[in-house]
Amino acid sequence: MNFSYTEEQKSVRKVVRAFVDKEIIPYIKEWDEKGHFEKGILKRLADLQLMGVCIPEEYGGVGMDYNTLAIVCEELERGDTAFRTAVSVHTGLNSMTLLQWATEEQKQKYLVPQAKGEKIGAFGLTEPNAGSDVAAMETTAVKDGDCYILNGTKTWISLCDVADHFLIFAKTDTKAGHHGISCFIVERTLAGVSSRAIKGKLGIRAGNTGEVFLDSVRVPADNLLGYEGEGFKIAMSALDNGRFTVAAGACGTILASLEASVKYCEERKTFGKEIGKHQLVQQMIAKMSANLEISRLLVHKAGWLKNNGKRNTQETSLAKWISCDAAFEAANDAVQIHGAYGFSNEFPVERYLRNAKAPVIYEGTREIHTIMQAEYALDYRQDKPLRKVLPAWPFEEVAIR
């Protein structure tokens, strides 16, 4: 495993960092206050070829490796979690799932325009009464000739009002538990599909999150992803990708908290000296720095496994758990370092703290990942082979402009 960044990866980080500094940071305070999702950012990310960074060129992407995707997510979250979330959902949960499970016809129809950023993809697993307990989902899909009729409600769906395509999970057999779940590619334009944003969120206010309603939606049978009953496998493989991008994004929150805190330490004086000279402040700075390195290492190990086509559920779970907890701690300490000013939106650290709470909950709560890691350690959990695996890198590469 090589711990150094390639020249290409350094170039990508430079491009994304410059984009974030110019296109997101100057405006994010206003967007956050207004609860406004700036859709134009997705178009500009597409122009930079960042909406399909790890999708092979033959399917409209750039063909870079999965750790390059991690760099993109880290730098986007340094600007704001909302835009990393958009890439996580569009690329990690949707496009990478299509790359792994879709037929060639489905890839050409849905993956290619998504990788180019011409269409936006989202992911519909969570329901009002089914979060961590996936088998409790109530959305149904009933076969009717050459279609399936879908009914149900999905909630906490990122890009709910923006996405063109949804991966929707529904029960084709209501008596079979996990084995009765199937996955469908659902287009927004189908009759009976509607959405509504959720307001009043604690954090990620500049993101578009809400509910998707399915009212007798007729979905062509050709839009079944995989086979009937494979939905749970597909969802879990998708979460391996989504959790990877969430973990990478958490590194961005740690980085942003560290950078803001170091800057404030140089500006603020108490008791006759810069606050960075106080040992307890140094302790918080040191912890952020250490956790950034630890989290990056965990993320890049998972990325290395992905690059080599290896199962990475355990490693990705660990990276997501540790990095998201570390991000919340870093943001909390950043507020503490800023003192009373950290409690106001005059400085960005209060937004970091609000935003950092959601990743501790979504794509597997901290408690779910704790249980998973314990079960791996106790040998209660063994990952079974999937019918399809995510393609290993390298793909044919094309440099990002």
Secondary structure as GFF3:
##gff-version 3
##sequence-region A 1 401
A	DSSP	alpha_helix	7	19	.	.	.	ID=ss1
A	DSSP	pi_helix	20	24	.	.	.	ID=ss2
A	DSSP	alpha_helix	28	34	.	.	.	ID=ss3
A	DSSP	alpha_helix	40	47	.	.	.	ID=ss4
A	DSSP	three_ten_helix	57	59	.	.	.	ID=ss5
A	DSSP	alpha_helix	66	79	.	.	.	ID=ss6
A	DSSP	alpha_helix	81	87	.	.	.	ID=ss7
A	DSSP	pi_helix	88	95	.	.	.	ID=ss8
A	DSSP	alpha_helix	96	101	.	.	.	ID=ss9
A	DSSP	alpha_helix	104	106	.	.	.	ID=ss10
A	DSSP	pi_helix	107	111	.	.	.	ID=ss11
A	DSSP	alpha_helix	112	115	.	.	.	ID=ss12
A	DSSP	beta_strand	121	124	.	.	.	ID=ss13
A	DSSP	three_ten_helix	134	136	.	.	.	ID=ss14
A	DSSP	beta_strand	140	144	.	.	.	ID=ss15
A	DSSP	beta_strand	147	158	.	.	.	ID=ss16
A	DSSP	beta_strand	165	171	.	.	.	ID=ss17
A	DSSP	three_ten_helix	177	180	.	.	.	ID=ss18
A	DSSP	beta_strand	181	187	.	.	.	ID=ss19
A	DSSP	beta_strand	193	197	.	.	.	ID=ss20
A	DSSP	beta_strand	209	220	.	.	.	ID=ss21
A	DSSP	three_ten_helix	221	223	.	.	.	ID=ss22
A	DSSP	beta_strand	224	225	.	.	.	ID=ss23
A	DSSP	alpha_helix	231	267	.	.	.	ID=ss24
A	DSSP	beta_strand	269	270	.	.	.	ID=ss25
A	DSSP	beta_strand	273	274	.	.	.	ID=ss26
A	DSSP	three_ten_helix	275	277	.	.	.	ID=ss27
A	DSSP	alpha_helix	279	307	.	.	.	ID=ss28
A	DSSP	alpha_helix	313	338	.	.	.	ID=ss29
A	DSSP	three_ten_helix	339	343	.	.	.	ID=ss30
A	DSSP	alpha_helix	349	361	.	.	.	ID=ss31
A	DSSP	alpha_helix	366	377	.	.	.	ID=ss32
###
